[in-house]
């Protein structure tokens, strides 16, 4: 898994700036096809790191329609989600996190758009290897009746692999969205 993760990360980082920009715009179009956004929803995004696909167009779309947008913040070995404001600080991995007093647990969100390193057509994902999302979302794996949050993985098309070896702690996604395809 480690070598698979490394090779996909290298491939992801090698995408040109112009292709990244084009993909980010196409991603918004795909997200709009899938997500049934409704007023009052709380939606989590991420800030791209290590070559991840950019969410800036999705964020602008949501912001312009008055949605509450949250970003992940490290909370021990799990994540919480802080409302986006004007102030940010770097976490221990050098990733910007919002400085906010409005902090939610994952089960208080309606939608989480999450990064991934690799995915398969069965909506399984591998992340960076820290297990933060899987630990944070373990409540969804334990009980199937959780409708929220909806979990959407965002990726470039080149991040698809034939089949991932799934572990018992892996939390499956509701969909994976790439610039050209929606895997439901």
N, C-alpha and C positions, 0 to 999 in steps of 0.2 A: 504494500500500500504506500510505503514511504517513497519508493522510486516512481510509482504512478503519480503520486501527488507532486513530486518534484518536476517530472517531465511536463505535466499539464501547466504548472505554474510558469515554467520557462516559456512554453508555447503562448500562454496568456499574456505574459509580459512583452513578448515579441510583436504583438499586434501594433501596427503603425498608428500614429496620432490621428490621421484622417479616417482610418477604419474604425478607431475607437469612437470618434465623434459621430460618424454615420450609424454605428451600432447603437449608441446611446439614444439617438433620435428614434431609430426603428423600435427599440425596446419600449419606449413610451407608447407607441402605437399598439404593440402587442399587449401591454399591460391594460390599456383601455379596452381592448376586446374581452379580456378575461375578468377583470375585477369590477364588481358591481359596487362602485363607490356611492355611499349614501351619507348625507349630512350627519355630522356628529360623530362619525367614525374616528377612531384613534389608529393611526397607521405608522408603523415603524419602517424606516429605511436604514441604509448604512452609508457611510462615506467610503468611497473606493480606496483600497489599499492593495499594494502588491499586484497591480494590474487588473484588479476586479473591474467588471463593467460598471460604468458610471451611472448613477441614479439622478443626476442633476435635472434632467428634463422631467422625470417623474416627480421630483420634489417641487419644481416650479409649477407644474400642473396642479398638484395637490394644494400648494400654498395659495395659488391664485383662486382656488375654489373654497378657501377657508377651512381646510382640514387641519386637525391637530397632527403634527408630524413629530415623531420621536426617533431618537437614535440610541443604539445600544451603548451602555456604559458597563465597565467591568465592576463586578460586585463579588469579590472573592473569586471562586471558580465558576461563577454563574454570571448571567447578564441581567441587568434591569434596563429600563428604557426611560430616557430623560427627554422632556419636551425641548424642541429646538428653539433657541433664542439667539441672542447676539454674541454671547460669550462662550468660549471653548477652552479646554485645557487638554494636554496630551496625556494619554494613559501610559502604562508601563511598556506598551509596544509602540509608542510614538504615534498612535492614532488619535485624532481629535475626538473629544467627547464634549457634549454640551454641559455647561455649568447651569444647573436648573434645580429648583425646589419641587418641580412637578415631575415626580419619578413614579413609574408604574412597573408592576410585575407583568410578565408576558401574558398571563391569562386575562389581563385588563385591556388588552389591545384587540382590535378587530382584525387587522391584517399585519403580518410581518413579511416584508420583502427582505430576503437574506442572501448574503453572498455565498458562494461555494467554489471549491476548486474543481471538482468533477461531479458529473451526474450521469445517470442512465435513464433509459426510456421508462423505467418503472418508478421514477420520481424519488430515487434514492440519491443521497448526496454524500460527498466527502468534503470536509472543510479543511481548515489549515492544520488541524490535528490537536487543537487544544480542548475540544469537547465542550466549549462554552454553550453553543446553541443546543446541543443534545441534552446537557444537564439542565439547562434553563427550561427546555420544552418537554422534559421527561413526563410531566403530568399528562400530555397528549397521548403518549404511548401507553400509559397505564390505564387510561379510560378513553374508550372510543367515542363517548358521547359528547366530547368537547367540540362544539362547532367553531369556537373562536379560541385563539386567533387562526385565521386562514394562513397557511405557510406557503409562500411562493419563493422559490429559488430563482435568482437572476444570474444569467451566464451568457458568455459568448457561445456560438454554435460549436466552436472547436473544443469545448470543454466536455463534450459528450463522450462517454466510453460505452463499450458494449454492455457490460454488466459489472456492477459493483458487488463485492462480498459484504453483505449486510451483517452487522453485529446486533446483538439483542438490545443495546442501548441506543441504536440509531433511530432517530425520529423521521418517518417518511414525510415528504412534502405533499401538499395538496396539488401543486403544479410546479413545473419548471418552465420558465419563460426565457426564450432567447430572442435575438432580433428577428428570426425567421419562423420560429416554431413555438407552439405551446404544447407541452406534454402534460396531459390531464390524468 
